[in-house]
Amino acid sequence: MAFNLVAGEQMQIILKNKNGEFVVVLDDTKVARSFAALLPLVLNLSDYDGHEKVSRLKTPLDISEAPRGADGKKGELSYFAP
């Protein structure tokens, strides 16, 4: 499955859990495109430190153009490279 984003275009995905559905907008990056290529995807989330939900992916994402580090913000879907 391949996803191509047109410059300036946003890709939206829907996350579903027992509390409802949430729309997530993916940036036009290699990381986001490699994540989108894994969809559809079912993940089992666990609580981390009372304010994050985490899960492991079976395949690492392409982080070749990602910034060295970034602080996550409330409401973001983030990827932390192993």
C-alpha positions in Angstrom: 0.0 0.0 0.0 1.5 3.4 -0.9 0.4 6.9 0.1 1.5 9.9 -1.7 0.9 13.4 -0.3 0.6 16.3 -2.7 2.5 19.4 -1.5 0.3 21.3 0.9 -2.2 18.5 1.2 -2.9 16.9 4.5 -3.5 13.2 5.2 -6.1 12.5 7.8 -6.5 9.2 9.6 -9.0 8.1 12.2 -8.0 6.5 15.5 -10.7 4.5 17.2 -11.0 3.3 20.8 -13.7 2.5 23.3 -14.2 6.3 23.9 -14.8 7.2 20.3 -13.0 8.3 17.2 -10.3 10.9 16.8 -9.1 12.5 13.6 -5.3 12.8 13.3 -3.6 14.9 10.6 -0.3 13.5 9.4 2.5 15.8 8.3 4.0 15.4 4.8 7.2 13.6 6.1 8.9 10.3 5.5 8.0 9.2 9.0 4.3 9.9 8.4 4.3 8.2 5.0 6.0 5.1 6.4 3.4 5.0 9.2 0.5 5.4 6.7 1.9 2.5 4.7 1.3 0.2 7.7 -2.4 1.1 7.7 -4.8 -0.4 8.5 -3.3 -1.2 11.9 -4.5 -2.4 15.3 -2.4 -1.5 18.2 -2.7 -2.4 21.9 -1.9 0.8 23.8 -0.6 0.9 27.4 -0.4 3.8 29.8 3.0 5.5 30.2 3.5 7.8 33.2 -0.2 8.7 33.4 -0.3 11.0 30.4 0.8 9.1 27.4 -0.5 6.0 25.6 2.2 3.9 23.9 2.6 0.9 21.7 5.3 -0.8 19.7 5.2 -1.1 15.9 6.3 -4.4 14.2 8.3 -2.4 11.7 10.5 0.7 12.4 9.5 3.9 10.6 11.8 5.8 8.2 13.2 8.6 10.3 16.0 9.6 7.9 14.7 13.2 7.6 13.2 13.6 11.1 14.6 16.2 13.5 17.0 14.9 16.1 14.6 15.5 18.9 11.3 17.2 19.6 9.0 17.6 22.6 5.6 16.1 22.2 2.6 18.2 22.8 -0.8 17.2 24.2 -3.0 15.7 21.4 -0.1 14.8 19.1 0.5 11.4 17.6 4.3 11.0 18.0 6.9 8.4 17.1 9.9 7.7 19.3 12.6 5.8 17.4 14.0 2.8 19.3 
